[in-house]
Amino acid sequence: MGCMLRNLRNVVWLISFFAVFSATFAYGQGGSATRQLGTNLDAVTDYSPQLPFTDLFLSSREWFTQCQQGVDPGCTSSNAWDTGEAAQLDQDAHGWIRSLPPRSAGPIYTSVATYWDLPQEFPSGRYVVLYVGQGTIEYGLGATKLAGLSAPGRDVVSVDLSRGGILLRITRTDTLGDGDYVRDIRFVAEADEQRLLANRFSSAFLDRLRPYQTLRFMDWMRTNGAAVSTWSSRARGDDARFSTDKGVPPEIMVELANVSEKSPWFTMPHQANDEFIRNFATVVRDNLLPSLTIYVEYSNEVWNSAFPQGAWVEARGMTEWAGSLESSFTKRINWYGKRSAEVCEIWKSVFGGSPQQVVCVMASQAANSWTASEALSCPLWDEAPCAEHGIGALGIAPYMGDYLGQEDNADVVAGWGASAAGLTKLFAELSSGGEIAGGPTGGALAQSLEWIGVNKSVANSFGISLVSYEGGQHLVGVGNASNDDTLTDLFTTANRDSRMGSLYTSYLEGWESRGGELFMHFSDIGSYSKYGSWGALETIGQESSPKYDALWRYGLDSEPPVATPTPTPSRTLRVFKQGRGEVRSRPSGIRCGSRCRATFASPARVSLTAYPSPRYRFVRWQGACSHTRRSCWVSLRASASVTAIFSRVRRKGSEKSNPRSALAAGGMSRFSRIGVSPTQVDSL
């Protein structure tokens, strides 16, 4: 019997040895046997080009209050759009409006509205608004109700964004006074009305996720500065919308993971108590496909003082180890390690029968590997090291090229110009260096790969994997440099250049060869602007880009499908001027002192802003636009012309030109996200 037991133990030992050996071979220091690729998801907002939901109302702007000038007491031109009284709204537990105030000396508002500042490629056409309850819904700007096709509970709406975004306003609700207020509003393309019953997520959104195996929900959860701390304060699946600071409900994220068959990566709010963590984990355990791996991270970039969670965590560390002589930042990193370990233990206990399904990630600053080793060892904690409390991976964000947008280098880089020569210099610096005095040896790519190697050594020393929680290019102006239009144009153009795809391929191959496992790109779909060019794709309608194609090849080990090009006709926009002033658009290159002409691929949507000369004022637009606001949106489905009219101010103390104010008034920040570029611009 003793011999048999010894033999049985030997067999078990051999099986265990080969299992460990196989895992080490597949995922150890030499790189992964199967490439693992994921993506961060863009935040759910009314202006995001991601458009993930079949029901557009889920991403609508939060309710704001409106009044009617000349009718409602206290209503003026300055507060008619938004009276700023949202805190006084009578809402039910799900965010639907139960009542509106009468016209009186009380609140100024008499209606409530929501809005979508949709990207220019959003398709025009007919949409259906479904709702229950008694009341009146009105539409404005780019949306018009087709009364002849509408019926109570189902409005048919024509959408044309050449007239602006979509405005939906409730002017009456609970008209019978019996509690039957307008609620459960859904906004869907007429062609997708039946899909609304079958799939919460749009088919285009699901299709764009094909190259990825994992989805990081950091921005969907509004993790940075998260206000959620208790389970009762969480977002819920039957909320009116998912665009609030509560983020997307956990059951909806699990639903997306199941429908797409992608592993979820959750980032727990920094103030979340143990009950929240346990209940969140339970929802995931009870609803997620058991075949999917779960990545769990406590908050996001706690080392980064740009985010409020860093200071919050640091304050806890200062209190817990008040007697320690270590720096406040050291206490921050130690408390982050401690809380990450506690969160991990809760998740593992909830998944008691299959704890291996949960991979707990300890994140750190790629450029400072001390933050990794300190958080994993957390010597200030009595139960150190933190790594031994279930942590399975070290996460870093080895971005490329962040130094190029920093104020010390921005002037030099902007001086290269957004031209062919400037792009050549930029890609030379990214791939091999030598273009920036004092830049990293070998350039941005070499710097990133060095960080990966150093952090891989740290991960190995703790016996855990190396993953990235974010990554990709990091071309964005920092501080005052973000307002340099030339720098922004250079960076956005570079992100659309085929050389960016080649750089990504080298970058991802370097990640794999240095032992990196799961790589999480930042991010999936996002508009390009002075705030960065993060998206692999810029719009939900885009099917290919140099970055996306490189990610596709890495994640699927195959060539991306070749989209059949559809020839698009060109349209000409002519801009004229009466009086003294200038017309500009960003970033398309129109800048007209007298008159100009630009040729665009049709359809296109172009934003123009009028800047009066000193002692002149802007009066109005004529032609393709006809209003008095300084910003003019032109939807080019055919060639068009527009005239900016300026008038001389003759009385003393008259209005003077203020380009910065005009820019803000014209809403140019939205145009900076659109990125419409003409194929030709001529001064006449």
Long-range contacts (C-beta under 8 A, 24 or more apart in sequence): 27-465, 27-517, 28-515, 29-456, 29-460, 29-515, 30-515, 31-512, 31-513, 31-514, 31-515, 31-516, 32-512, 32-516, 32-517, 35-512, 35-554, 35-555, 35-557, 36-213, 36-214, 36-517, 36-518, 36-519, 37-211, 37-212, 37-213, 37-214, 37-518, 37-519, 37-520, 37-521, 37-551, 37-554, 37-555, 38-212, 38-213, 38-214, 38-215, 38-216, 38-262, 38-263, 38-265, 38-518, 38-519, 38-520, 38-521, 39-209, 39-211, 39-212, 39-214, 39-215, 39-216, 39-520, 39-521, 39-522, 39-523, 39-524, 39-536, 39-551, 40-216, 40-218, 40-219, 40-470, 40-520, 40-521, 40-522, 40-523, 40-524, 41-215, 41-216, 41-217, 41-219, 41-220, 41-523, 41-524, 42-219, 42-523, 42-524, 42-525, 42-526, 42-535, 43-219, 43-220, 43-222, 44-220, 44-242, 44-243, 44-247, 44-248, 45-243, 46-114, 46-115, 46-116, 46-117, 46-118, 46-165, 46-243, 47-116, 47-117, 47-118, 47-119, 47-670, 47-673, 48-525, 48-526, 49-119, 49-121, 49-525, 49-526, 49-527, 49-535, 49-538, 49-539, 49-540, 49-673, 50-205, 50-524, 50-525, 50-526, 50-540, 51-122, 51-202, 51-204, 51-205, 51-540, 52-201, 52-202, 52-205, 52-256, 53-200, 53-201, 53-202, 53-205, 53-242, 54-188, 54-192, 54-195, 54-196, 54-199, 54-200, 54-201, 54-202, 55-186, 55-187, 55-188, 55-196, 55-200, 56-116, 56-127, 56-187, 56-188, 57-114, 57-185, 57-186, 57-187, 57-240, 57-241, 58-241, 58-242, 58-243, 59-116, 59-241, 59-242, 59-243, 60-114, 60-115, 60-116, 60-168, 60-187, 60-241, 60-243, 61-114, 61-115, 61-116, 61-117, 61-243, 62-86, 62-114, 62-241, 62-243, 62-244, 63-89, 63-91, 63-95, 63-97, 63-112, 63-113, 63-114, 64-112, 64-113, 64-114, 64-115, 65-89, 65-107, 65-108, 65-109, 65-111, 65-112, 65-113, 66-109, 66-110, 66-111, 66-112, 66-113, 66-169, 67-108, 67-109, 67-110, 67-111, 68-110, 68-111, 71-103, 72-103, 72-108, 72-109, 72-110, 73-103, 73-104, 73-105, 73-108, 74-108, 75-108, 79-108, 83-107, 83-108, 83-109, 85-109, 92-181, 92-183, 94-183, 94-236, 94-238, 94-239, 94-240, 95-239, 95-240, 95-241, 95-244, 96-181, 96-182, 96-183, 96-184, 96-185, 96-240, 97-170, 97-173, 97-181, 97-182, 97-183, 98-173, 98-174, 98-179, 98-181, 99-173, 99-174, 99-181, 100-170, 100-171, 100-172, 100-173, 110-171, 111-138, 111-169, 111-170, 111-171, 112-169, 112-170, 113-167, 113-168, 113-169, 113-170, 114-167, 114-168, 114-169, 114-241, 115-165, 115-166, 115-167, 115-168, 116-165, 116-166, 117-165, 117-670, 118-142, 118-161, 118-165, 118-166, 119-527, 119-539, 119-673, 119-674, 120-161, 120-604, 120-605, 120-674, 120-676, 121-539, 121-540, 121-541, 122-159, 122-161, 123-159, 123-189, 124-158, 124-159, 124-160, 124-161, 124-162, 125-158, 125-159, 125-189, 125-190, 126-156, 126-157, 126-158, 126-159, 126-189, 126-190, 127-156, 127-157, 127-158, 127-159, 127-187, 127-188, 127-189, 127-190, 128-154, 128-155, 128-156, 128-157, 128-187, 128-188, 128-189, 128-190, 128-193, 129-154, 129-155, 129-156, 129-157, 129-168, 129-185, 129-186, 129-187, 130-154, 130-184, 130-185, 130-186, 130-188, 130-196, 131-155, 131-182, 131-183, 131-184, 131-185, 131-186, 132-180, 132-182, 132-183, 132-184, 133-173, 133-174, 133-180, 133-181, 133-182, 133-183, 133-184, 134-173, 134-174, 134-175, 134-176, 134-180, 134-181, 134-182, 135-170, 135-171, 135-172, 135-173, 135-174, 135-175, 135-181, 135-182, 136-170, 136-171, 136-172, 136-173, 136-175, 137-168, 137-169, 137-170, 137-171, 137-182, 137-185, 138-168, 138-169, 138-170, 138-171, 139-166, 139-167, 139-168, 139-169, 140-167, 140-169, 141-165, 141-166, 141-167, 142-166, 142-167, 143-167, 143-168, 156-190, 160-635, 161-605, 161-635, 162-605, 162-633, 162-634, 162-635, 164-633, 183-240, 185-240, 199-259, 200-252, 200-255, 200-256, 200-259, 201-256, 201-259, 201-260, 202-540, 204-540, 204-541, 205-540, 206-259, 206-260, 208-524, 208-525, 208-537, 208-540, 208-543, 209-260, 209-262, 209-524, 210-552, 210-556, 211-548, 211-551, 211-552, 211-554, 211-555, 211-556, 211-560, 212-262, 212-521, 212-524, 212-551, 212-555, 213-262, 213-263, 213-518, 213-555, 214-262, 214-263, 214-264, 214-265, 214-293, 214-295, 214-518, 214-520, 215-256, 215-257, 215-260, 215-262, 215-263, 215-264, 215-265, 216-265, 216-267, 216-295, 216-469, 216-470, 216-520, 217-248, 217-253, 217-264, 217-265, 217-266, 217-267, 218-265, 218-267, 218-300, 218-469, 219-523, 220-247, 220-248, 220-253, 221-247, 221-248, 221-253, 221-266, 221-267, 221-269, 222-246, 222-247, 223-247, 223-267, 223-269, 223-270, 223-299, 223-300, 223-309, 224-300, 224-301, 224-307, 224-308, 224-309, 225-307, 225-308, 225-309, 226-269, 226-270, 226-271, 226-272, 226-299, 226-309, 227-271, 228-269, 228-271, 228-272, 228-276, 229-269, 229-271, 229-272, 229-273, 229-276, 230-272, 230-273, 230-275, 230-276, 231-275, 231-276, 231-279, 231-280, 234-276, 234-280, 250-280, 250-283, 250-284, 251-283, 251-287, 254-283, 254-284, 254-287, 254-288, 255-287, 257-288, 257-289, 257-292, 258-287, 258-288, 258-289, 258-292, 261-289, 261-291, 261-292, 262-292, 263-292, 263-293, 263-294, 263-295, 264-288, 264-292, 264-294, 264-295, 265-294, 265-295, 265-296, 265-297, 265-361, 265-469, 265-520, 266-294, 266-295, 266-296, 266-297, 267-297, 267-298, 267-299, 267-300, 268-296, 268-297, 268-298, 268-299, 268-343, 269-299, 270-298, 270-299, 270-302, 270-309, 270-312, 270-313, 271-312, 274-342, 274-346, 277-343, 277-346, 277-347, 278-346, 278-350, 281-346, 281-347, 281-350, 281-351, 282-350, 285-350, 285-351, 290-354, 290-357, 292-357, 293-357, 293-358, 293-359, 294-347, 294-351, 294-357, 294-358, 294-359, 295-359, 295-361, 295-393, 295-467, 295-518, 296-343, 296-344, 296-347, 296-358, 296-359, 296-360, 296-361, 297-340, 297-360, 297-361, 297-362, 297-363, 297-395, 297-469, 298-336, 298-339, 298-340, 298-343, 299-336, 300-363, 300-469, 301-363, 301-365, 301-397, 302-332, 302-333, 302-336, 302-363, 303-332, 303-333, 303-336, 303-364, 303-365, 303-368, 303-371, 304-365, 313-339, 317-380, 320-380, 321-380, 324-380, 326-380, 330-374, 330-380, 331-380, 333-371, 333-374, 333-375, 333-378, 334-374, 334-375, 334-378, 334-379, 334-380, 334-381, 336-375, 337-362, 337-374, 337-375, 337-376, 337-377, 337-378, 337-381, 337-386, 338-378, 338-381, 338-383, 338-386, 340-375, 340-386, 340-391, 341-378, 341-381, 341-383, 341-386, 341-389, 341-390, 341-391, 342-389, 344-389, 344-390, 344-391, 345-389, 345-390, 347-390, 348-390, 355-390, 358-390, 359-392, 359-393, 359-465, 360-390, 360-391, 360-392, 360-393, 361-391, 361-392, 361-393, 361-394, 361-395, 361-467, 361-469, 362-386, 362-387, 362-391, 362-393, 362-394, 362-395, 362-464, 363-394, 363-395, 363-396, 363-397, 363-469, 364-394, 364-395, 364-396, 364-455, 365-396, 365-397, 366-396, 366-397, 366-398, 366-399, 366-448, 366-451, 366-452, 366-455, 367-451, 369-451, 369-454, 369-455, 369-457, 369-458, 372-396, 372-455, 372-458, 372-459, 373-458, 373-461, 376-458, 376-462, 376-464, 385-462, 387-462, 387-463, 387-464, 391-462, 391-464, 392-464, 392-465, 393-459, 393-464, 393-465, 393-466, 393-467, 393-517, 393-518, 394-455, 394-458, 394-459, 394-462, 394-464, 394-465, 394-466, 394-467, 395-467, 395-468, 395-469, 396-451, 396-452, 396-455, 396-466, 396-467, 396-468, 396-469, 397-468, 397-469, 397-470, 397-471, 397-522, 398-448, 398-449, 398-451, 398-452, 398-455, 398-468, 398-471, 398-511, 399-448, 399-470, 399-471, 399-472, 399-473, 399-474, 400-430, 400-444, 400-445, 400-447, 400-448, 400-472, 400-473, 400-474, 400-503, 400-507, 401-429, 401-430, 401-444, 401-473, 401-474, 401-475, 402-474, 402-476, 402-478, 403-436, 403-439, 403-440, 403-444, 404-429, 404-430, 404-436, 404-444, 404-475, 405-474, 405-475, 405-476, 405-477, 405-478, 405-481, 405-482, 405-487, 405-491, 406-478, 406-479, 406-481, 407-478, 407-479, 407-480, 407-481, 409-436, 409-439, 410-477, 410-478, 410-481, 410-484, 410-487, 411-481, 412-436, 412-437, 413-487, 413-490, 414-481, 414-484, 414-486, 414-487, 414-490, 416-490, 417-486, 417-490, 418-486, 418-489, 418-490, 418-493, 422-490, 423-490, 423-493, 423-494, 423-497, 423-499, 426-490, 426-494, 427-494, 427-497, 427-499, 427-500, 427-503, 430-473, 430-503, 431-503, 431-506, 445-503, 445-506, 445-507, 445-510, 448-507, 448-510, 449-507, 449-510, 449-511, 449-514, 452-510, 452-511, 452-514, 452-515, 452-516, 453-514, 456-514, 456-515, 456-516, 460-515, 465-517, 465-518, 466-515, 466-516, 466-517, 467-516, 467-517, 467-518, 467-519, 467-520, 468-511, 468-516, 468-518, 468-519, 468-520, 469-520, 470-520, 470-521, 470-522, 471-511, 471-519, 471-520, 471-521, 471-522, 472-504, 472-507, 472-521, 472-522, 472-534, 472-536, 472-547, 473-500, 473-503, 473-504, 473-533, 473-547, 474-532, 475-532, 475-533, 476-530, 476-531, 476-532, 476-533, 477-530, 482-530, 482-531, 483-530, 485-530, 485-586, 485-587, 488-529, 488-530, 488-587, 488-672, 489-587, 491-533, 492-528, 492-529, 492-533, 492-587, 492-675, 494-533, 495-528, 495-533, 495-547, 496-545, 496-546, 497-546, 498-546, 499-546, 500-546, 500-547, 501-545, 501-546, 501-547, 501-549, 501-550, 502-546, 502-550, 504-546, 504-547, 504-550, 504-551, 505-550, 505-553, 505-554, 508-550, 508-551, 508-554, 519-554, 521-551, 527-673, 527-674, 527-675, 528-673, 528-675, 529-669, 529-672, 529-673, 529-675, 530-672, 538-675, 568-601, 568-602, 568-603, 569-601, 569-602, 570-599, 570-600, 570-601, 570-602, 570-679, 571-599, 571-600, 571-601, 571-602, 571-603, 571-604, 571-636, 571-637, 571-638, 571-639, 571-640, 572-597, 572-598, 572-599, 572-600, 572-639, 572-640, 573-597, 573-598, 573-599, 573-600, 573-606, 573-624, 573-634, 573-636, 573-639, 573-640, 573-641, 573-642, 573-678, 574-639, 574-640, 574-641, 574-642, 575-608, 575-641, 575-642, 575-643, 575-644, 576-623, 576-641, 576-642, 576-643, 576-644, 577-643, 577-644, 577-645, 577-646, 578-643, 578-644, 578-645, 578-646, 579-612, 579-616, 579-619, 579-645, 579-646, 579-647, 579-648, 580-612, 580-613, 580-616, 580-646, 580-648, 581-610, 581-611, 581-612, 581-613, 581-616, 581-618, 581-644, 581-646, 581-657, 582-610, 582-611, 582-613, 583-608, 583-609, 583-610, 583-611, 583-644, 584-608, 584-609, 584-611, 585-609, 585-671, 586-668, 586-671, 586-672, 587-672, 587-675, 587-677, 588-676, 588-677, 588-678, 588-681, 589-677, 589-678, 589-681, 590-678, 590-681, 592-683, 593-683, 594-683, 594-684, 595-684, 596-681, 596-682, 596-683, 596-684, 597-681, 597-682, 597-684, 598-678, 598-680, 598-681, 598-682, 599-678, 599-679, 599-680, 599-681, 600-636, 600-676, 600-678, 600-679, 601-679, 602-636, 602-637, 602-638, 603-635, 603-636, 603-637, 604-635, 604-636, 604-676, 605-633, 605-634, 605-635, 605-636, 605-674, 605-676, 606-633, 606-634, 606-636, 606-676, 607-631, 607-632, 607-633, 607-634, 607-666, 607-667, 607-668, 607-670, 607-671, 607-674, 607-676, 608-632, 608-633, 608-634, 608-642, 608-644, 609-662, 609-663, 609-666, 609-668, 610-644, 610-646, 610-662, 611-657, 611-659, 611-662, 612-646, 612-655, 612-657, 613-646, 613-657, 614-656, 614-657, 615-648, 615-649, 615-654, 615-656, 616-646, 616-647, 616-648, 616-649, 616-657, 617-646, 617-647, 617-649, 617-654, 617-655, 618-644, 618-645, 618-646, 619-645, 619-646, 619-647, 620-645, 621-645, 629-665, 629-666, 630-662, 630-665, 630-666, 631-665, 631-666, 631-667, 631-668
